[in-house]
């Protein structure tokens, strides 16, 4: 299963490099089901893997002129605030066992995976149905962009997800960026958010297996390089619906596995 996990890690990078999101959607299931990492710890590992991979991807887009720093900062700063609140204040206070119903125990790990699967299904539907909007104005709504940034930070903080599938639509609709600039700017925001979240976990003493973490990250970086090269030849927006169907199936699989098995 570990060999399959390392192969799947390459797909994390390909997704981020090609469509600017979706990598974190795959990271948690890969860590939990293929590498048998505890879901709580998997959220920390996901922040590092996705953040490091997005860093290299954002640098590639910087060289191509696809980064819009002002939009990134208006989005990222509120995200950082909500990430720190979730990771450092709220998340550590959630008990390992939440409650029991008859003989069935609802744990923190179970809650993480169920919420994550619901998020996967929501993101998948967005990928399948969403089309790039017709931009009629060049004005950027920075207030709405910041509000959405705060909300995405909650997702990133609780689930260890970079949130590219939420960030890109926000940049398209409220920052009015072309698709390629939205992808590049999204990777920069993911880098900032994930780095802050992981640094916060280090601060509170989350145990980290660096050998394992760097190995998975290396495979994701290989995928990022592949995805970045493919993005020059393939329109990532055309692949989003196909990727969305895959994520949708994975979301329902996680629910079935957690509830029935």
Order of alpha helices (4+ residues) and beta strands (2+ residues): alpha-alpha-alpha-alpha-beta-beta-alpha-alpha-alpha-alpha-alpha-alpha
